[in-house]
């Protein structure tokens, strides 16, 4: 049943997008762990390690914003409580 004039298919598409972002966050964490291992074994420099962690933090933030905005769209613009 459509909610607020939005089709069920549209809502399901937003939910699929949120699921994809959650999956992407898990992959980001896997890269973070890999960077720790590579740094700990001396395969990457301190500077590269710091840059990589900064990049991963930025990606995490972007995914969080995307999840929030997609959830707002799914809920017809209403904040989740």
C-alpha positions as CSV (number, residue, x, y, z in Angstrom):
1,X,0.0,0.0,0.0
2,X,1.5,3.4,-0.9
3,X,2.4,5.8,1.9
4,X,1.9,9.5,1.3
5,X,1.3,9.0,-2.4
6,X,4.6,7.1,-2.9
7,X,4.6,3.7,-4.4
8,X,5.7,0.6,-2.5
9,X,8.2,-0.1,-5.2
10,X,9.7,3.4,-4.6
11,X,10.0,2.8,-0.9
12,X,11.6,-0.6,-1.4
13,X,14.1,1.0,-3.8
14,X,15.1,3.5,-1.0
15,X,15.4,0.6,1.4
16,X,17.6,-1.3,-1.0
17,X,19.8,1.8,-1.3
18,X,20.1,2.0,2.5
19,X,21.1,-1.7,2.6
20,X,23.8,-1.0,0.0
21,X,25.2,1.8,2.1
22,X,25.3,-0.4,5.1
23,X,27.2,-3.0,3.1
24,X,29.6,-0.3,1.9
25,X,30.2,0.7,5.5
26,X,31.3,-2.8,6.3
27,X,33.7,-2.8,3.3
28,X,35.1,0.5,4.6
29,X,35.8,-1.1,8.0
30,X,37.5,-4.0,6.2
31,X,39.8,-1.5,4.5
32,X,40.4,0.2,7.8
33,X,41.5,-3.2,9.4
34,X,43.7,-3.9,6.3
35,X,45.4,-0.6,6.7
36,X,46.1,-1.3,10.4
37,X,47.7,-4.6,9.5
38,X,49.7,-3.2,6.7
39,X,50.9,-0.3,8.9
40,X,51.6,-2.6,11.8
41,X,53.8,-4.8,9.5
42,X,55.6,-1.8,8.1
43,X,54.2,-2.0,4.6
44,X,52.9,1.5,4.6
45,X,54.4,4.7,6.0
46,X,52.8,6.6,8.9
47,X,51.9,9.4,6.5
48,X,50.1,7.1,4.1
49,X,48.4,5.3,7.0
50,X,47.1,8.7,8.3
51,X,45.9,9.7,4.8
52,X,44.2,6.4,4.3
53,X,42.4,6.7,7.6
54,X,41.3,10.3,6.8
55,X,39.9,9.1,3.5
56,X,38.0,6.2,5.1
57,X,36.6,8.6,7.7
58,X,35.4,10.9,4.9
59,X,33.8,8.0,3.1
60,X,32.1,6.9,6.3
61,X,30.7,10.4,6.8
62,X,29.4,10.5,3.2
63,X,27.7,7.1,3.7
64,X,26.1,8.3,6.9
65,X,24.7,11.4,5.2
66,X,23.5,9.3,2.3
67,X,21.8,6.9,4.7
68,X,20.1,9.7,6.5
69,X,18.9,11.5,3.4
70,X,17.7,8.2,1.8
71,X,15.8,7.4,5.0
72,X,14.2,10.8,4.9
73,X,13.1,10.3,1.3
74,X,11.7,6.8,2.2
75,X,9.7,8.3,5.1
76,X,8.3,11.2,3.0
77,X,10.7,13.8,4.5
78,X,9.9,13.1,8.1
79,X,12.8,12.7,10.5
80,X,13.2,9.3,12.2
81,X,12.4,9.4,15.9
